[in-house]
């Protein structure tokens, strides 16, 4: 198991994946995000990957709007015909659809 994780003001999260030999295989991913501040903002997490050519794909955001101290977890997967050579996570705090702050981590 490999994990990318980071924390920013009001949020912390991670993306856990298995290590695999073929970068074009389907990759199971567990995403989680925790709201760490009673500030009225919601938090989001998304999976990131770098392809063979180095381009970054940003997958869809997953939201936690349940408030301070809550954590949400999603079991999902990722696959790319260009290959997934590096895996990452982006964790953010939002006001509506406006990103307030974020962090990223790569494995």
C-alpha positions in Angstrom: 0.0 0.0 0.0 1.2 3.5 -0.9 -0.2 6.7 0.6 -0.1 10.3 -0.4 -1.4 12.6 2.3 -1.4 16.3 3.3 -3.0 18.9 5.5 -4.0 22.5 4.9 -5.9 25.0 7.0 -9.2 23.4 7.8 -8.7 20.0 6.0 -6.6 16.9 5.9 -6.8 14.0 3.5 -5.2 11.1 1.7 -5.2 8.8 -1.3 -4.2 5.2 -0.7 -3.3 2.9 -3.6 -1.7 -0.5 -4.1 1.7 -0.8 -5.8 1.4 -2.5 -9.2 3.7 -3.4 -12.1 1.6 -2.3 -15.1 0.9 1.5 -15.1 -2.0 0.9 -17.5 -3.9 -1.5 -15.2 -6.9 -0.3 -13.2 -5.7 1.1 -9.9 -7.9 0.8 -6.8 -7.8 4.1 -4.8 -9.2 5.0 -1.4 -9.7 8.7 -0.9 -10.4 10.3 2.5 -10.9 13.9 3.7 -11.4 15.3 7.2 -12.8 18.7 8.1 -10.5 20.0 10.8 -12.0 23.5 11.5 -15.4 24.8 12.7 -15.2 27.6 10.1 -18.4 27.0 8.1 -16.4 25.9 4.9 -16.5 22.5 3.4 -13.6 20.3 2.3 -12.8 18.3 -0.7 -10.3 15.7 -1.9 -9.3 14.4 -5.4 -6.9 11.9 -6.9 -4.1 13.2 -9.2 -1.9 11.2 -11.6 1.1 11.9 -13.8 1.2 10.1 -17.2 4.2 8.8 -19.1 4.7 12.2 -20.7 4.5 14.0 -17.3 1.1 15.6 -17.8 -1.1 15.8 -14.7 -4.7 14.5 -14.7 -6.9 15.9 -12.0 -9.8 13.6 -11.2 -13.2 14.8 -9.9 -13.5 16.4 -6.4 -15.2 14.4 -3.6 -16.8 16.7 -1.0 -17.3 16.5 2.8 -20.0 19.0 3.9 -20.7 17.3 7.2 -18.7 19.8 9.3 -15.8 20.0 11.8 -14.4 16.7 12.9 -16.1 14.5 10.3 -14.3 12.3 7.8 -15.6 10.8 4.6 -14.0 7.9 2.7 -14.5 6.8 -0.9 -13.5 3.5 -2.6 -12.9 4.2 -6.3 -10.4 3.4 -9.1 -8.4 5.1 -11.8 -7.1 3.9 -15.1 -5.4 5.7 -18.0 -4.4 4.6 -21.5 -1.4 6.9 -21.0 -0.4 5.1 -17.8 -0.4 6.2 -14.2 3.3 6.7 -13.3 3.0 8.9 -10.3 0.0 9.1 -7.9 -1.0 12.0 -5.8 -3.7 13.7 -3.8 -5.1 17.3 -3.6 -6.9 18.3 -0.4 -8.7 21.7 -0.2 -11.1 23.9 1.7 -13.9 25.6 -0.3 -16.4 28.4 0.0 -19.1 27.3 -2.4 -17.2 26.5 -5.6 -14.3 28.9 -4.7 -11.1 27.2 -3.6 -9.7 28.9 -0.5 -6.6 26.9 0.1 -5.2 23.5 -0.8 -2.2 21.1 -0.5 -0.9 18.3 -2.7 1.3 15.3 -2.1 2.8 12.7 -4.5 4.0 9.1 -4.2 
